[in-house]
């Protein structure tokens, strides 16, 4: 027992080298994790914009049903009147509809994320729906090769 007490009393803590190694390891891990975490915010904003584009697409189809199959006079405000959750103003923390135009047989709806780095467009022409986007230079994965 006296040997154990003596050993406990002799221990003074960690050496400076040991502390520096721990700080270095934490710094390296932070350098790896923080950029990956920040990239997730961009992905979430892109996903929100894509979901809003899909919601606007459904609202456009509902609009046409209410207007004898015509998409003419389709506007962002008309989409919002069909679906109240559609955001048409920028400056919010949500994705928003940038533009919506329609003809008798088709439409084009463009949506931007809260921090517009990309835009996502849903177009219906000739009965075919296409999804295009403008890629950003910082690729969070939302827009690849101009489609989504």
C-alpha positions in Angstrom: 0.0 0.0 0.0 2.8 2.5 0.7 4.2 1.9 -2.8 0.8 2.8 -4.3 0.6 6.1 -2.3 4.1 7.0 -3.3 3.4 6.4 -7.0 0.1 8.5 -6.9 2.0 11.4 -5.2 4.8 11.3 -7.7 2.6 11.6 -10.8 2.5 15.2 -11.9 0.2 15.0 -15.0 0.8 15.0 -18.7 4.0 16.2 -20.4 4.0 19.1 -22.8 4.8 16.7 -25.7 1.8 14.6 -24.8 -0.5 17.6 -24.7 0.8 18.9 -28.1 0.2 15.6 -29.7 -3.4 15.5 -28.5 -4.0 19.1 -29.7 -2.5 18.2 -33.1 -4.7 15.1 -33.5 -7.8 17.1 -32.6 -6.8 19.8 -35.1 -6.3 17.2 -37.9 -9.8 15.7 -37.2 -11.4 19.1 -37.1 -9.8 20.0 -40.5 -11.4 16.8 -42.0 -14.8 17.0 -40.3 -15.7 20.7 -40.5 -15.6 21.1 -44.3 -17.7 17.9 -44.7 -20.2 19.2 -42.2 -20.5 22.6 -44.0 -21.1 20.8 -47.3 -24.2 19.1 -45.8 -25.9 22.5 -45.5 -25.7 23.0 -49.2 -27.0 19.6 -49.9 -30.0 20.2 -47.7 -30.8 23.5 -49.4 -30.6 21.8 -52.8 -32.9 19.0 -51.6 -35.4 21.6 -50.3 -35.3 23.3 -53.7 -35.9 20.1 -55.6 -38.8 19.2 -53.3 -40.3 22.7 -53.9 -40.0 22.2 -57.7 -41.9 18.9 -57.4 -44.6 20.5 -55.3 -44.8 23.3 -57.8 -45.1 20.7 -60.6 -48.1 19.1 -58.8 -49.6 22.5 -58.3 -49.2 23.3 -62.0 -51.0 20.1 -62.9 -53.8 21.0 -60.5 -53.9 24.5 -62.1 -54.4 22.9 -65.5 -57.2 20.7 -64.2 -59.0 23.7 -62.8 -58.5 25.6 -66.2 -59.7 23.0 -68.7 -56.3 21.5 -69.3 -54.5 24.8 -70.1 -51.4 26.0 -68.4 -51.8 29.5 -69.9 -51.5 32.4 -67.4 -49.5 30.2 -65.0 -47.6 32.4 -62.6 -45.8 31.9 -59.2 -48.8 33.5 -57.5 -51.2 31.1 -59.3 -49.0 28.2 -58.1 -49.2 29.6 -54.5 -53.0 29.9 -54.8 -53.1 26.1 -55.6 -50.7 25.1 -52.9 -50.2 27.5 -49.9 -46.8 26.0 -49.0 -45.1 27.3 -52.2 -42.8 30.2 -51.4 -42.5 32.8 -54.1 -40.3 35.4 -52.4 -36.6 35.4 -52.0 -34.9 36.5 -48.8 -36.4 33.8 -46.7 -34.6 30.8 -45.2 -36.5 28.5 -47.7 -36.2 27.7 -51.4 -38.5 29.8 -53.5 -40.1 29.8 -57.0 -38.1 32.2 -59.2 -40.4 32.0 -62.2 -43.4 30.1 -63.6 -44.7 30.5 -67.1 -47.3 28.5 -69.0 -48.7 28.0 -72.5 -51.8 26.1 -73.5 -50.0 22.8 -73.4 -46.9 23.2 -71.2 -45.1 25.1 -68.5 -41.7 26.0 -67.1 -41.1 26.4 -63.4 -37.7 27.5 -62.0 -36.8 27.2 -58.3 -33.8 28.4 -56.4 -32.4 27.3 -53.0 -32.3 29.8 -50.1 -28.8 30.7 -51.0 -29.0 30.6 -54.8 -26.0 28.8 -56.2 -28.1 26.7 -58.5 -31.5 26.8 -60.1 -33.8 23.8 -60.7 -36.3 23.9 -63.5 -39.2 21.6 -64.3 -40.5 21.9 -67.9 -43.5 20.2 -69.5 -43.5 20.4 -73.3 -45.3 18.0 -75.6 -46.5 15.8 -72.7 -42.9 15.2 -71.6 -41.6 16.5 -68.3 -37.9 17.3 -68.0 -35.8 18.4 -65.1 -32.9 20.6 -65.8 -30.6 22.7 -63.6 -27.8 25.2 -63.8 -24.8 23.7 -62.1 -22.8 25.6 -59.5 -19.1 25.9 -59.5 -19.0 24.5 -55.9 -20.9 21.2 -56.6 -22.7 20.0 -53.6 -24.1 17.3 -55.7 -27.5 19.0 -56.4 -26.9 19.5 -60.2 -24.9 17.0 -62.2 -24.5 17.4 -65.9 -27.4 19.9 -66.1 -30.0 17.4 -64.9 -31.4 16.4 -61.5 
